[in-house]
Amino acid sequence: MADFGYGKRTIQWEDSVVQHDLEAFPDLELVQYDGNMVRAYEDRPRSIYALFERAVSQAPDREFVVFPDQNKRYTYREFKQRVEQVAAGLQANGVDPGDRISIILPNCPQFVEVFFAAARIGAIVMPLNVRHTTGEFEHILTDSEPAVVVVAEQYLDTLEESSYTLSTEATFVVGDTEMYQPFDTLESDHPVDTVGPEENDEFCVLYTSGTTGLPKGVPGDHFHLVNGGLNNAACFGLKDGTRGLFPTPLFHVMALVSGLISVLAVAGTGIFPTGFSPESFLQLMEDERPSYVMAVPTNYILALEKCDVSAYNTASVDTFAYGGAPMPTDAIERLQDAFPGVSLCNSYGKTESVSGLAAMLPDQYTTDNPDAVGIPTPVMRFMIVDESGEPLPPGEEGELVMAGPIIVNGYQNRPAETDAVFDNGWHHTGDICTVDENGIIRLLGRKKDMIIRGGENIYPSEVEEVLNQDDDIVEAAVTNFPDDVLGERVLAAVVPSSGARVTEDDLEALCRSELADYKVPDIFRILDELPRTAAGTVDKEAILPTPLQMGIKAGSS
């Protein structure tokens, strides 16, 4: 079992703020950053590249990254040489400190090379979701104005369909190209002009998934990402040389910070498959022998659903971490039964908290609190506030706001939206939560997702939890649709387990047995799979049927 770096024993409430007793964590210090006092790691390197150099010096011949789909693996010493070559090539192509580099790549060595090469020369990286649409790419590239674009061959058609014009001289392609520059031309043996970025220099711009509009840029400084990696490593109890398996894309916070930068913090090894299948997920646990796995709940659920997990040797694994969506209670119980020696830990965060680990629910609390998302990590401070922004006491329902060294300063080129949700170091998450006297956070839903049916508030997560507890259901999603009389009604979509026969009547009976009558969905849809956004989250708009399919006339009671 994993040895986690903290628990609820050090939680304290002070002036409506829930946080840990700072004296219990001697590796943390109070520092002033961007005009606010925050908790940060005292011995932190001052840039992402300095963190990389520290690991190289500690374990030069240890494996750093493994890319099983490309059959590539590199030690720290080998990878530093590759990073130096790409850094020199970027400088030779006119990239200066503060210039932006768009990365449009799947998990592959070149992604990580460009990431650290940019850190080496003081440039800014923008890892973009390869599943973005033409319009989304056009918006992001126009918004960010990159000096260089590094893109895989298979995504060129999508980019070229937009009105954004790629530079033939400053676009570097991993794969075949005739119009642009091959990626290999970025590799240079010339010495790199030494550039030492400061920790408050911007380094990485991540874009939100855009479920409420066009994607927003979220710029993180070296300070944010370094503290994010150190925070994640400390909280999950990662040890020197930890091997981690990360089956999600590097352009997401989960694999990038909770994965790559976190194992870097302990001079460990990151294993990054390009695609996902339940079989390969389990096979990599057997072949690569990680102790730490960080994935989305769907990855674990599919492994349970599609595979005989007992056929794989997963003895090396001591931690299954997950985030990005709630883990159904039934899935937690099934994982505990299938992997009895493995700790299960929920991670909660936002793109705006660059580590994705603002709160974590360690294994020792998971069984008793399956509906919780975590307790604050030691660097974080949390409050629950009402509609007017006034702090609320423990147990009261309101919006979660949080502060800490992993919270970014705002959105790129969005001053009004920044002012709306960032306030003197505090970020208004938009999540409706409760926090109890032990600091345990329960997520009730998003302010924007809450359904108001005839004046009654309904949180989709509550209905989803009821549906997900059924053995015949793999996954459920709940959303709203307009109604002339009630304002909104409730729709639930479910994916049945393999071989299960689920009817709408069964689903309604299940909900009526567990929920107040006004929370029971008006419509049930049974689907082969749930549609997803480019970020991999459920696309709730896409689960809505056409009016003719809905089987209910808007305005009926």
C-alpha positions as CSV (number, residue, x, y, z in Angstrom):
1,M,0.0,0.0,0.0
2,A,1.1,3.5,-0.7
3,D,2.4,5.8,2.1
4,F,0.7,9.2,1.5
5,G,2.2,12.5,2.4
6,Y,-0.7,13.9,4.5
7,G,-4.2,13.3,6.0
8,K,-7.0,15.0,7.7
9,R,-5.3,15.0,11.1
10,T,-3.6,18.3,10.4
11,I,-6.7,20.1,9.0
12,Q,-7.8,23.2,10.7
13,W,-10.5,25.8,10.2
14,E,-9.5,29.5,10.7
15,D,-11.8,32.4,9.8
16,S,-13.9,30.2,7.5
17,V,-10.7,29.0,5.6
18,V,-9.9,25.3,5.7
19,Q,-6.2,24.4,5.4
20,H,-3.5,22.3,7.0
21,D,-1.4,23.3,10.0
22,L,1.7,24.7,8.3
23,E,3.9,23.7,11.2
24,A,3.2,20.0,10.3
25,F,5.0,20.4,6.9
26,P,8.5,21.7,7.4
27,D,9.3,21.5,3.7
28,L,6.8,24.3,3.0
29,E,7.3,28.0,3.5
30,L,5.2,31.1,3.1
31,V,6.3,33.2,0.1
32,Q,4.9,36.3,-1.6
33,Y,4.0,35.6,-5.1
34,D,2.1,37.9,-7.5
35,G,1.2,40.1,-4.5
36,N,-0.2,37.3,-2.4
37,M,1.1,35.1,0.4
38,V,1.1,31.4,-0.6
39,R,2.6,28.2,0.6
40,A,5.4,26.8,-1.6
41,Y,8.1,24.2,-1.4
42,E,11.2,25.7,0.2
43,D,13.8,23.7,-1.8
44,R,12.0,24.1,-5.1
45,P,14.1,24.5,-8.3
46,R,13.4,27.9,-9.8
47,S,12.3,26.6,-13.3
48,I,11.1,23.5,-14.9
49,Y,14.5,23.1,-16.7
50,A,16.3,23.4,-13.3
51,L,14.0,20.6,-12.0
52,F,15.0,18.5,-15.0
53,E,18.7,19.3,-14.4
54,R,18.4,18.3,-10.8
55,A,17.0,14.8,-11.8
56,V,19.7,14.4,-14.5
57,S,22.4,15.0,-11.8
58,Q,20.8,12.7,-9.3
59,A,20.2,9.7,-11.7
60,P,21.8,10.2,-15.1
61,D,21.6,6.5,-16.1
62,R,18.0,5.9,-14.8
63,E,15.2,5.6,-17.3
64,F,13.4,8.9,-17.7
65,V,10.7,8.4,-20.3
66,V,9.3,5.3,-22.0
67,F,7.1,5.4,-25.1
68,P,6.0,1.8,-25.7
69,D,4.0,2.5,-28.9
70,Q,7.1,3.9,-30.5
71,N,9.4,1.3,-28.8
72,K,11.5,4.2,-27.4
73,R,13.0,4.6,-24.0
74,Y,15.6,7.1,-22.8
75,T,17.8,7.6,-19.7
76,Y,18.1,11.0,-18.2
77,R,21.5,11.5,-19.7
78,E,20.3,10.4,-23.2
79,F,17.3,12.7,-23.0
80,K,19.2,15.7,-21.9
81,Q,21.4,15.4,-25.0
82,R,18.2,15.3,-27.2
83,V,16.8,18.3,-25.3
84,E,20.0,20.3,-25.9
85,Q,19.9,19.6,-29.6
86,V,16.3,20.7,-29.9
87,A,16.9,23.8,-27.8
88,A,19.8,24.8,-30.1
89,G,17.7,24.2,-33.1
90,L,14.9,26.4,-31.8
91,Q,17.4,29.2,-31.1
92,A,18.9,28.7,-34.6
93,N,15.4,29.2,-36.0
94,G,14.9,32.5,-34.2
95,V,13.0,31.5,-31.1
96,D,13.7,33.9,-28.3
97,P,12.8,34.0,-24.6
98,G,9.1,34.7,-24.3
99,D,8.3,33.3,-27.8
100,R,5.5,30.8,-28.0
101,I,5.7,27.2,-29.4
102,S,2.5,25.3,-30.2
103,I,2.8,21.5,-29.7
104,I,0.2,19.5,-31.6
105,L,1.5,16.0,-31.0
106,P,0.3,12.7,-29.5
107,N,2.3,11.1,-26.7
108,C,5.8,10.8,-28.3
109,P,9.4,11.6,-27.5
110,Q,9.3,14.8,-29.6
111,F,6.6,16.2,-27.4
112,V,8.7,16.0,-24.3
113,E,11.9,17.1,-26.1
114,V,10.2,20.4,-27.2
115,F,8.7,20.9,-23.8
116,F,12.0,20.8,-22.0
117,A,13.9,22.6,-24.8
118,A,11.5,25.5,-24.5
119,A,12.1,25.6,-20.7
120,R,15.9,25.6,-21.5
121,I,15.7,28.7,-23.6
122,G,13.0,30.6,-21.8
123,A,10.3,30.1,-24.4
124,I,6.6,29.3,-23.7
125,V,4.9,26.0,-24.7
126,M,1.3,25.6,-25.7
127,P,0.4,21.9,-25.8
128,L,-2.8,21.7,-27.8
129,N,-5.4,18.9,-27.8
130,V,-5.0,17.0,-31.1
131,R,-8.7,16.4,-31.2
132,H,-9.6,20.1,-31.5
133,T,-11.7,21.0,-34.5
134,T,-10.5,23.2,-37.3
135,G,-12.4,26.2,-35.7
136,E,-10.8,25.6,-32.3
137,F,-7.3,25.4,-33.8
138,E,-7.9,28.6,-35.7
139,H,-9.1,30.4,-32.6
140,I,-6.2,29.2,-30.4
141,L,-3.4,29.8,-32.9
142,T,-4.9,33.3,-33.6
143,D,-5.2,34.0,-29.9
144,S,-1.7,32.8,-29.0
145,E,0.4,33.9,-32.1
146,P,3.1,31.1,-31.9
147,A,6.5,31.7,-33.3
148,V,6.8,28.0,-34.0
149,V,4.3,25.2,-34.5
150,V,5.4,21.6,-34.0
151,V,2.8,19.2,-35.4
152,A,2.3,15.6,-36.3
153,E,1.7,14.8,-39.9
154,Q,-1.7,13.4,-39.3
155,Y,-3.1,16.7,-38.0
156,L,-2.0,18.9,-40.8
157,D,-5.2,18.5,-42.8
158,T,-7.3,19.8,-39.9
159,L,-5.0,22.8,-39.5
160,E,-4.9,23.6,-43.2
161,E,-8.7,23.7,-43.4
162,S,-8.7,26.7,-41.2
163,S,-8.1,30.3,-42.3
164,Y,-5.0,30.4,-40.1
165,T,-1.9,30.3,-42.3
166,L,0.9,28.1,-41.1
167,S,4.4,29.4,-41.8
168,T,6.3,27.1,-44.1
169,E,9.6,28.1,-42.4
170,A,8.3,27.9,-38.8
171,T,6.2,24.7,-38.9
172,F,8.0,21.6,-38.0
173,V,6.4,18.3,-38.8
174,V,6.9,14.9,-37.1
175,G,6.4,12.6,-40.1
176,D,6.5,13.2,-43.8
177,T,6.2,16.7,-45.2
178,E,7.0,18.5,-48.5
179,M,5.7,22.0,-47.7
180,Y,7.0,22.4,-44.1
181,Q,10.2,21.6,-42.2
182,P,10.9,18.1,-41.0
183,F,11.2,17.9,-37.2
184,D,14.8,16.5,-37.6
185,T,15.9,19.9,-38.8
186,L,15.3,21.3,-35.3
187,E,18.1,19.1,-34.0
188,S,21.4,20.9,-33.8
189,D,24.8,20.3,-32.3
190,H,25.5,24.0,-31.8
191,P,25.9,25.1,-28.2
192,V,22.8,26.6,-26.6
193,D,23.0,30.2,-25.5
194,T,22.4,30.0,-21.8
195,V,19.1,31.4,-20.8
196,G,17.9,31.2,-17.2
197,P,14.2,31.8,-16.9
198,E,12.9,33.2,-13.6
199,E,10.3,31.3,-11.7
200,N,7.7,34.0,-12.3
201,D,8.2,33.8,-16.1
202,E,5.3,32.3,-18.0
203,F,6.1,28.9,-19.3
204,C,3.1,26.8,-20.3
205,V,-0.3,27.8,-21.6
206,L,-3.0,25.1,-21.4
207,Y,-6.3,25.6,-23.0
208,T,-9.6,24.7,-21.4
209,S,-11.8,22.2,-23.1
210,G,-14.3,24.9,-24.3
211,T,-17.5,23.2,-23.1
212,T,-18.9,26.7,-22.3
213,G,-17.5,28.4,-25.4
214,L,-14.2,28.7,-27.3
215,P,-11.2,27.3,-25.4
216,K,-9.5,29.8,-23.0
217,G,-5.8,29.9,-22.5
218,V,-4.6,29.3,-19.0
219,P,-1.0,30.5,-18.6
220,G,1.1,28.9,-15.9
221,D,4.5,30.2,-14.7
222,H,7.5,28.0,-13.8
223,F,6.6,28.6,-10.2
224,H,3.1,27.1,-10.7
225,L,4.3,24.0,-12.5
226,V,7.3,23.3,-10.3
227,N,5.2,23.5,-7.2
228,G,2.5,21.4,-8.9
229,G,4.9,18.6,-9.6
230,L,6.4,18.7,-6.1
231,N,2.9,18.9,-4.6
232,N,1.7,15.9,-6.5
233,A,4.8,13.8,-5.7
234,A,4.7,14.6,-2.0
235,C,0.9,13.9,-1.6
236,F,1.0,10.6,-3.5
237,G,4.1,9.6,-1.5
238,L,6.2,9.1,-4.7
239,K,9.7,7.9,-3.8
240,D,13.1,8.3,-5.4
241,G,12.9,6.5,-8.8
242,T,9.1,5.9,-8.8
243,R,7.9,4.4,-12.1
244,G,4.5,5.8,-13.2
245,L,2.1,4.8,-16.0
246,F,0.0,7.5,-17.6
247,P,-2.4,6.4,-20.3
248,T,-3.8,9.9,-20.9
249,P,-2.5,12.6,-23.4
250,L,0.4,14.8,-22.4
251,F,-1.5,17.8,-23.6
252,H,-3.7,17.4,-20.5
253,V,-2.8,18.5,-16.9
254,M,-3.1,14.9,-15.7
255,A,-0.3,13.3,-17.8
256,L,1.8,16.5,-18.1
257,V,2.0,17.7,-14.4
258,S,0.5,14.8,-12.3
259,G,2.5,12.5,-14.6
260,L,5.6,13.8,-16.2
261,I,6.6,16.6,-13.8
262,S,5.7,14.6,-10.8
263,V,8.0,11.7,-11.6
264,L,10.6,14.2,-12.6
265,A,10.4,15.6,-9.1
266,V,11.6,12.2,-7.7
267,A,14.0,11.4,-10.6
268,G,11.6,8.7,-11.6
269,T,10.3,7.2,-14.8
270,G,7.2,8.1,-16.9
271,I,5.6,5.6,-19.2
272,F,3.4,7.2,-21.8
273,P,1.4,5.1,-24.3
274,T,0.0,6.9,-27.3
275,G,-3.4,5.3,-27.3
276,F,-5.5,3.4,-24.8
277,S,-7.0,-0.1,-24.8
278,P,-8.0,-2.0,-21.6
279,E,-5.7,-4.9,-22.6
280,S,-2.6,-2.7,-23.3
281,F,-3.3,-0.8,-20.0
282,L,-3.0,-3.9,-18.0
283,Q,-0.2,-5.4,-20.1
284,L,1.9,-2.3,-19.5
285,M,1.4,-2.7,-15.7
286,E,2.9,-6.2,-16.1
287,D,5.7,-5.3,-18.6
288,E,6.8,-2.0,-17.2
289,R,6.2,-2.6,-13.5
290,P,5.0,0.9,-12.4
291,S,4.1,1.5,-8.8
292,Y,2.0,4.6,-9.5
293,V,-0.8,4.8,-12.1
294,M,-2.7,8.0,-12.9
295,A,-5.7,7.7,-15.2
296,V,-9.3,8.8,-15.6
297,P,-12.1,6.6,-14.1
298,T,-13.1,5.3,-17.5
299,N,-9.7,3.7,-18.0
300,Y,-10.1,1.6,-14.9
301,I,-13.8,0.8,-15.5
302,L,-13.0,-0.5,-19.0
303,A,-10.2,-2.6,-17.7
304,L,-12.6,-4.2,-15.2
305,E,-15.4,-4.5,-17.8
306,K,-13.4,-5.9,-20.7
307,C,-10.5,-7.9,-19.2
308,D,-9.8,-10.7,-16.8
309,V,-7.5,-8.6,-14.6
310,S,-6.3,-11.7,-12.7
311,A,-4.6,-12.8,-15.9
312,Y,-2.1,-9.9,-15.6
313,N,0.8,-9.5,-13.1
314,T,0.1,-6.1,-11.5
315,A,2.0,-6.8,-8.3
316,S,4.3,-3.8,-8.7
317,V,1.4,-1.3,-8.5
318,D,0.6,0.3,-5.1
319,T,-1.4,3.3,-6.2
320,F,-4.3,3.8,-8.6
321,A,-4.9,7.6,-8.8
322,Y,-7.8,9.0,-10.8
323,G,-9.4,12.3,-11.6
324,G,-11.2,14.3,-14.2
325,A,-14.5,12.8,-13.4
326,P,-16.2,11.1,-10.4
327,M,-15.4,7.4,-9.8
328,P,-18.7,5.5,-9.2
329,T,-19.0,3.9,-5.8
330,D,-19.6,0.5,-7.5
331,A,-16.4,0.9,-9.5
332,I,-14.4,1.7,-6.3
333,E,-15.7,-1.5,-4.7
334,R,-14.9,-3.6,-7.8
335,L,-11.3,-2.1,-8.0
336,Q,-10.8,-2.8,-4.3
337,D,-11.9,-6.4,-4.8
338,A,-9.8,-6.9,-8.0
339,F,-6.7,-5.2,-6.7
340,P,-6.7,-5.8,-2.9
341,G,-3.1,-4.5,-2.4
342,V,-3.6,-1.2,-4.3
343,S,-4.5,2.1,-2.8
344,L,-7.3,4.1,-4.6
345,C,-7.0,7.9,-4.5
346,N,-9.2,10.5,-6.0
347,S,-7.6,13.7,-7.3
348,Y,-9.5,17.0,-7.7
349,G,-8.2,20.0,-9.7
350,K,-8.8,22.4,-12.5
351,T,-6.9,23.6,-15.5
352,E,-6.6,26.7,-13.5
353,S,-4.8,24.8,-10.8
354,V,-2.0,23.5,-13.0
355,S,-1.1,20.4,-11.1
356,G,-4.7,19.0,-11.2
357,L,-4.1,18.2,-7.5
358,A,-5.7,20.9,-5.4
359,A,-7.3,18.2,-3.3
360,M,-6.9,14.5,-2.9
361,L,-8.8,11.7,-1.1
362,P,-6.1,9.3,0.2
363,D,-7.0,5.6,0.3
364,Q,-7.7,5.5,4.0
365,Y,-10.7,7.8,3.5
366,T,-12.0,6.4,0.2
367,T,-14.2,3.6,1.6
368,D,-15.9,5.8,4.2
369,N,-16.3,8.7,1.8
370,P,-16.9,7.4,-1.7
371,D,-18.8,10.5,-2.7
372,A,-16.0,12.9,-1.7
373,V,-13.3,14.4,-4.0
374,G,-10.7,14.9,-1.4
375,I,-9.2,17.1,1.3
376,P,-7.0,20.1,0.5
377,T,-3.4,19.3,-0.3
378,P,-0.9,20.9,2.1
379,V,-0.2,23.9,-0.2
380,M,-3.8,24.8,-0.6
381,R,-6.4,27.0,1.2
382,F,-10.1,26.5,0.5
383,M,-13.3,28.4,1.3
384,I,-17.0,27.8,0.6
385,V,-18.9,31.0,-0.2
386,D,-22.5,32.0,-0.9
387,E,-23.9,33.8,-3.9
388,S,-22.6,37.1,-2.5
389,G,-19.1,35.8,-1.9
390,E,-19.5,35.6,1.9
391,P,-17.7,32.7,3.5
392,L,-19.8,29.8,4.9
393,P,-19.1,27.5,7.9
394,P,-18.4,23.7,7.7
395,G,-21.2,21.7,6.1
396,E,-22.9,24.5,4.3
397,E,-23.5,24.2,0.5
398,G,-21.8,26.9,-1.7
399,E,-19.2,27.6,-4.3
400,L,-15.7,26.3,-3.7
401,V,-12.9,28.9,-3.9
402,M,-9.2,28.1,-3.5
403,A,-5.8,29.7,-3.2
404,G,-2.3,28.3,-3.4
405,P,1.0,28.2,-5.4
406,I,-0.5,26.1,-8.2
407,I,-3.4,28.6,-9.0
408,V,-2.6,30.6,-12.1
409,N,-3.0,34.4,-12.4
410,G,-5.8,34.5,-14.9
411,Y,-6.8,33.8,-18.5
412,Q,-4.9,34.8,-21.6
413,N,-6.4,37.8,-23.3
414,R,-9.6,37.5,-21.3
415,P,-9.5,40.4,-18.7
416,A,-13.3,40.4,-18.0
417,E,-13.4,36.6,-17.4
418,T,-10.2,36.8,-15.3
419,D,-11.7,39.5,-13.1
420,A,-14.9,37.4,-12.7
421,V,-13.2,34.3,-11.2
422,F,-9.8,35.4,-9.9
423,D,-9.7,37.7,-6.8
424,N,-6.5,38.5,-5.0
425,G,-5.0,35.0,-5.3
426,W,-8.4,33.2,-4.8
427,H,-9.9,31.3,-7.7
428,H,-13.7,30.9,-7.9
429,T,-14.1,27.3,-9.3
430,G,-17.8,27.4,-10.2
431,D,-18.1,24.0,-8.4
432,I,-20.9,23.7,-5.8
433,C,-19.5,21.8,-2.8
434,T,-19.7,21.2,0.9
435,V,-16.6,20.9,3.2
436,D,-17.0,19.2,6.6
437,E,-15.1,19.8,9.8
438,N,-12.4,17.3,8.7
439,G,-11.8,19.2,5.5
440,I,-13.5,16.5,3.3
441,I,-14.9,18.1,0.1
442,R,-18.0,16.8,-1.5
443,L,-18.7,18.0,-5.1
444,L,-22.4,18.5,-5.7
445,G,-22.1,19.9,-9.2
446,R,-21.2,22.8,-11.3
447,K,-23.1,26.1,-10.9
448,K,-23.7,26.0,-14.7
449,D,-24.7,22.4,-14.6
450,M,-27.3,22.6,-11.9
451,I,-30.8,21.8,-13.1
452,I,-33.7,23.8,-11.8
453,R,-36.9,21.8,-12.4
454,G,-40.1,23.6,-11.3
455,G,-38.1,25.6,-8.7
456,E,-36.3,22.5,-7.3
457,N,-32.5,22.3,-7.6
458,I,-31.1,19.0,-9.0
459,Y,-27.4,18.2,-9.2
460,P,-26.6,15.8,-12.1
461,S,-23.9,14.1,-10.1
462,E,-26.4,12.9,-7.5
463,V,-28.6,11.2,-10.2
464,E,-25.5,9.8,-12.0
465,E,-24.3,8.2,-8.7
466,V,-27.5,6.3,-8.3
467,L,-27.4,5.0,-11.9
468,N,-23.7,4.2,-11.7
469,Q,-24.1,2.0,-8.7
470,D,-26.1,-0.6,-10.7
471,D,-24.0,-3.5,-11.9
472,D,-25.7,-3.5,-15.2
473,I,-24.5,0.1,-16.0
474,V,-21.0,1.0,-17.0
475,E,-21.4,4.8,-17.2
476,A,-24.2,7.4,-16.9
477,A,-24.5,11.0,-17.7
478,V,-27.3,13.4,-16.7
479,T,-28.3,16.7,-18.2
480,N,-31.2,19.1,-18.7
481,F,-33.5,20.1,-21.6
482,P,-35.8,23.2,-21.7
483,D,-39.5,23.0,-20.8
484,D,-42.1,25.7,-21.1
485,V,-43.8,24.9,-17.8
486,L,-41.1,23.6,-15.5
487,G,-38.3,25.6,-17.0
488,E,-36.1,22.5,-17.3
489,R,-36.5,18.7,-17.3
490,V,-34.0,15.9,-16.7
491,L,-32.5,13.5,-19.2
492,A,-30.2,10.5,-18.3
493,A,-28.1,8.5,-20.8
494,V,-26.6,5.2,-19.8
495,V,-24.2,2.6,-21.3
496,P,-25.1,-0.9,-20.2
497,S,-22.5,-3.5,-19.1
498,S,-21.5,-6.0,-21.7
499,G,-24.3,-8.5,-22.1
500,A,-26.7,-6.7,-19.8
501,R,-30.3,-6.0,-20.8
502,V,-31.4,-2.6,-19.4
503,T,-34.8,-1.0,-20.1
504,E,-36.1,2.5,-19.5
505,D,-38.6,1.1,-17.0
506,D,-35.7,-0.5,-15.1
507,L,-33.9,2.8,-15.0
508,E,-36.9,4.7,-13.8
509,A,-37.6,2.1,-11.1
510,L,-34.0,2.4,-9.9
511,C,-34.1,6.1,-9.7
512,R,-37.5,6.2,-7.9
513,S,-36.2,3.8,-5.3
514,E,-33.3,6.1,-4.4
515,L,-34.3,9.7,-5.3
516,A,-37.0,12.3,-4.6
517,D,-39.6,12.2,-7.3
518,Y,-38.6,15.6,-8.8
519,K,-35.1,14.3,-9.4
520,V,-36.2,11.2,-11.4
521,P,-35.2,11.8,-15.1
522,D,-38.0,12.5,-17.5
523,I,-36.2,10.7,-20.3
524,F,-33.8,7.8,-20.4
525,R,-31.5,7.0,-23.3
526,I,-29.6,3.7,-23.6
527,L,-26.4,4.2,-25.7
528,D,-23.5,2.0,-26.8
529,E,-21.1,4.7,-25.6
530,L,-21.3,8.3,-24.3
531,P,-20.1,11.0,-26.7
532,R,-17.0,12.9,-25.5
533,T,-15.5,16.3,-26.1
534,A,-11.9,16.8,-27.4
535,A,-10.8,16.8,-23.8
536,G,-12.3,13.4,-23.2
537,T,-15.1,14.6,-20.9
538,V,-18.7,13.6,-21.6
539,D,-20.3,15.9,-24.1
540,K,-23.6,16.4,-22.4
541,E,-25.1,18.5,-25.3
542,A,-24.5,15.5,-27.6
543,I,-26.5,13.1,-25.5
544,L,-29.7,15.2,-26.1
545,P,-31.9,13.5,-28.6
546,T,-33.9,15.3,-31.4
547,P,-37.3,16.6,-30.4
548,L,-39.0,13.7,-32.3
549,Q,-36.9,11.2,-30.3
550,M,-37.6,12.7,-26.9
551,G,-40.9,11.0,-26.4
552,I,-42.2,13.9,-24.3
553,K,-43.7,17.2,-25.4
554,A,-42.0,20.2,-23.9
555,G,-44.4,21.9,-21.6
556,S,-46.1,18.7,-20.3
557,S,-46.2,18.2,-16.6
